[in-house]
Every structure is written in C-alpha cells, then in structure tokens.
Amino acid sequence: MTYFIDHKNKKIHDQRFAGDKCGFLDTPVEEREFTAVEEYIKELELKEGFAICSHCQTPQLIM
C-alpha cells in the first residue's frame, strides 16, 4: 500500500482513497510525502504522534 503523509496535520492517508474529507488541501506541497515503507509509517505513529486518517480507509462517495 502507498501512503500519503501530511506533515502539517500529522495524518497518514491511504493514497488510493485520500480526498477532500481528509482535510489536507491546505497543506503545502513541501509538507507532503509519499511512501510504501510500513516501518516508516509505524515509526511516525509511535514516535512522532501521527494518526491514521479515518476518512480514507474506504472510497469516498459523492452524493
């Protein structure tokens, strides 16, 4: 899986499902990162206080 990391808001997103509800639109490009390294994601969660975004765990539907 590929992750989108929002360093401004300390959120980790699933790149496949990240969208408007995730709230990263105001994050500058230089504070965005993409990775597929699971160990790095775990380190961000445990040591840096990042959280997994609850909005992009499944596809976002527009009604």
KEKE-3310 file (N, C-alpha, C; in steps of 0.2 Angstrom, whole numbers, plus 5000, padded with zeros to 4 digits):
npx = (5004:5002:5006:5001:5008:5004:5013:5010:4998:5000:4995:4991:4988:4978:4984:4976:4963:4962:4955:4944:4938:4948:4955:4968:4970:4975:4988:5005:5014:5027:5026:5021:5022:5026:5025:5029:5034:5031:5037:5042:5030:5024:5034:5032:5019:5021:5032:5032:5019:5009:4993:4982:4972:4955:4946:4950:4950:4941:4934:4929:4913:4903:4888)
npy = (4994:5011:5026:5042:5056:5068:5081:5093:5092:5080:5068:5052:5045:5034:5032:5028:5031:5044:5060:5075:5076:5072:5083:5089:5098:5111:5110:5113:5109:5105:5100:5087:5070:5054:5037:5019:5012:5002:5001:5014:5021:5015:5020:5034:5035:5029:5036:5050:5054:5054:5051:5039:5043:5044:5045:5040:5026:5019:5020:5037:5042:5052:5061)
npz = (5000:4997:5005:5009:5017:5028:5034:5040:5047:5053:5049:5042:5027:5016:5000:4989:4993:4998:5000:4998:5011:5020:5023:5019:5010:5012:5015:5012:4997:5000:5012:5011:5008:5001:5003:5004:5014:5027:5040:5042:5043:5054:5063:5063:5068:5081:5087:5083:5084:5074:5066:5059:5046:5047:5037:5024:5023:5016:4999:4995:4994:4983:4985)
capx = (5000:5006:5003:5002:5009:5003:5017:5007:4992:5002:4990:4994:4982:4979:4984:4971:4956:4963:4951:4943:4936:4954:4957:4975:4971:4979:4995:5009:5017:5034:5025:5018:5026:5023:5029:5026:5038:5027:5041:5042:5023:5024:5038:5028:5013:5023:5037:5030:5012:5005:4987:4979:4966:4949:4941:4952:4950:4937:4932:4924:4907:4900:4881)
capy = (5000:5018:5031:5050:5058:5075:5083:5099:5090:5074:5062:5047:5044:5029:5036:5026:5034:5051:5065:5081:5075:5071:5090:5090:5103:5117:5108:5115:5103:5103:5096:5081:5065:5048:5031:5012:5008:5001:5003:5021:5023:5013:5025:5040:5034:5028:5041:5056:5056:5054:5047:5036:5046:5039:5047:5037:5019:5016:5025:5042:5043:5059:5060)
capz = (5000:4997:5010:5008:5024:5029:5040:5043:5051:5056:5047:5037:5022:5011:4994:4985:4995:5000:4996:5001:5018:5024:5026:5018:5004:5014:5017:5006:4994:5003:5019:5009:5007:4999:5004:5004:5019:5033:5046:5042:5045:5061:5067:5063:5073:5088:5090:5081:5086:5068:5066:5053:5044:5047:5031:5018:5024:5010:4994:4997:4989:4982:4984)
cpx = (5004:5002:5005:5002:5009:5007:5014:5002:4994:4997:4993:4988:4984:4979:4978:4964:4956:4959:4949:4941:4942:4957:4965:4976:4975:4986:4999:5013:5024:5033:5021:5023:5023:5028:5025:5029:5034:5031:5041:5035:5022:5028:5035:5023:5016:5028:5035:5023:5007:4999:4985:4973:4960:4944:4943:4953:4946:4936:4927:4919:4904:4892:4878)
cpy = (5006:5023:5038:5052:5066:5078:5089:5097:5083:5068:5058:5044:5038:5032:5035:5030:5041:5056:5071:5081:5074:5077:5091:5096:5109:5116:5109:5108:5101:5100:5090:5076:5058:5042:5025:5008:5008:5003:5010:5024:5021:5018:5032:5040:5033:5033:5048:5059:5057:5049:5045:5040:5042:5040:5043:5030:5015:5022:5030:5043:5050:5058:5066)
cpz = (5000:5001:5008:5015:5023:5035:5043:5048:5055:5055:5042:5033:5018:5004:4990:4986:4997:4996:5000:5009:5022:5026:5025:5012:5006:5016:5011:5004:4997:5010:5017:5007:5005:5000:5004:5010:5025:5039:5047:5045:5052:5066:5068:5068:5080:5091:5088:5082:5080:5069:5059:5052:5044:5041:5025:5019:5019:5005:4997:4992:4989:4981:4981)
residu = (MET:THR:TYR:PHE:ILE:ASP:HIS:LYS:ASN:LYS:LYS:ILE:HIS:ASP:GLN:ARG:PHE:ALA:GLY:ASP:LYS:CYS:GLY:PHE:LEU:ASP:THR:PRO:VAL:GLU:GLU:ARG:GLU:PHE:THR:ALA:VAL:GLU:GLU:TYR:ILE:LYS:GLU:LEU:GLU:LEU:LYS:GLU:GLY:PHE:ALA:ILE:CYS:SER:HIS:CYS:GLN:THR:PRO:GLN:LEU:ILE:MET)
# end
